[in-house]
Every structure is written in structure tokens, then in C-alpha cells.
Amino acid sequence: MAGLEKRNHTQITEFLLVGFETFPELQITLFVVFFIIYLGTVAGNLLLILTVWTDHHLHTPMYFFLSNLSFLETGYISNIIPRLLVSLATGDKTISLLGCFLQLFVFSFLGATECFLLTGMSYDRYLAICDPLHYASNMSPRASFWMAFASWTLGFVASFFTIIMASMLPFCGPHEINHFFCDLTAVLKLPCTDTSLIEMTALISSSTVLVIPFALTIMSYVYIILTILRLPSNNGRKKAFSTCSSHLIVVSTFYGALIIMYVVPSGNQSLDFNKAFSLLYIVVTPMLNPIVYSLRNQEVKDALSRSLTKMWYSIKM
């Protein structure tokens, strides 16, 4: 009995990510699809960053925030998809305890930071459209830098203590995580101790990170839409809306997926449903970012055209 009790309380050193094992016939197809999406997303976001930083026409607060967002999205998708690709290609679904919590921290950190960055971007558009005369003074390069710095710092702080608390829990029982990455909700089902305190801490932290930035973003766009509707000309309204429509699409996709995942009661969701919507904000949103800003923003399209032209001439020479 003593030996059995000791084995039952042995600290496990790795988890098993179940992933998409309910679709064994689709493993190769999923690998190809995720591989193509990953390469395209990373290439698109890096190209967007390079374009913003090399074209002086885009050295404005709006595109400074955009380059931060593209950098974040690159890290966001790179934190999860490469490990998923290895699992699909080799069948090795194990992840070490340290690797799991590192993945969980990066996921939480970048997700929280994105909430704050999107809020900063909406405030930038609010000033540009609702208070254009004071835009240059209120949204100076110094101010935009500190807003971005605050977003990254708040994202780190909002995630750090919750993940540290979770990593200190004893794991000595089941080690299967019914997901394709280390999601906190799935991980907290595994400890062999009461997790109510950490669950409450995580709920308060995630609710604060989601609700406050989301409310500020909605408030900014309410003022933006009211201001646009008061503009006297159709051309003026069209031009004003075009400057914020790309950001609005990204915000709607990001928060829409999160609301469905974390606000809709879990009893109404199957595990496959959770995985599908996790893919929406882990894969689709980072992929959507460079596509939306490239296709719907004339300044970015012009800058990309200039960059590609320079590259073409440099190759010919």
C-alpha cells in the first residue's frame, strides 16, 4: 500500500497533447494545411514589419502599432503551430512540464498584450478621426512608444503570476491534455489538488484583461462612427472609415472568437468545438492581419509596391 501511494503521488514530468487524434485519416492533410498557413502567416507579418520600418511614409504611430501587432502575431502562431506540426508529422504528442508551462505563458502573455495593443490602435484612430487638430501632439512618437511599451508590460504582468501559480501545482495523476496546445483550462483539470484558488485568480485576471480593453475599444469606435456619420460629404465619410476599417475587422475577429470561447457556457461546447475556435484566434487572426492591412490599406499597398520595385531593380542590377 505504501508503494502504491508513493506511485500515485509521483510528480509527472510530461504531458500528452491529444490534439486531433479523433481524425486520424486527416493527419497528413492537417499537417499540409497548417504548414502552408504557418509559412504564409510568418512571411506576411515579417514582410509587413519590414515594409513599415523601411518606408519613411509609414513612420507614423498607426503603423508603429501595426508593426508591433505583426511581431506579436508572428510569436503567437510560432508558439503553438510548430509543435503541432511535429505532432502531426511524427505522432509524438508528448510535451515536457517545463515546455507546457512555457508555451502556456507565451500564449497568455501575447494574448493579453494583443488586447492592450488593439486598444492602443483604436485610441490612435479615435484621435485621428475625432480630434485631428490635436493628433500630432497627443499621439507623438514618444507617446506611441510608451503606449506600446505599456501594452507589452501589462500583458507580461497579467500572465506571469497566474502561470507561476499554476506551475507550482502538483501533477501526479492523469497527464493527457485534450487539446492541441497547453490551454490553461485544460491543464487545470490535471492537478491532484484543489485548483479553485488558481481558477478564481485566472478568471479575474482574464476577465480584466478582456473586458476593460474591449470596453475601451468599443467606446472608441462608438465615437469614431458618430463622428464619421456627422461628416458632410460622402467622400469624407468613406475616407475616414477606410482608415479604421482594417483595424475594425481584426478587432472583430479576435474578440469574436474569444467571446465565443470564454463567454458561451462550456456546457454548450464540445471539445471539438473548443479546438475549432481555438484555431480561429491562434491561426486565422495572425493570418488575417497582413492580408487585411495589405489589401484594404492604400498606403501599405503603395509601400509594398515601392519595396517590391526596389527589390526587382536590385536583383536585375
Protein Blocks (a to p, Z undefined) as FASTA:
>chain_A
ZZmmmmmmgccfbdcdekjmllmmlmmmmmmmmmmmmmmmmmmmmmmmmmmmmmmklmcf
klmmmmmmmmmmmmmmmmmmmmmmmmmmnopabdcfklmmmmmmmmmmmmmmmmmmmmmm
mmmmmmmmmmmmlmmmmmgfklmmmmmmmmmmmmmmmmmmmmmmmmmpccfbdfbdcbfb
dcfklmmmmpgcdfklmmmmmmmmmmmmmmmmmmmmmmmmmmmmmmmmmpmbfklmmmmm
mmmmmmmmmmmmmmmmmmmmmmmcfklpcfklmmmmmmmmmmmmmmmmmmmmmmmmmklm
mmmmmmmmmmmmmmmZZ
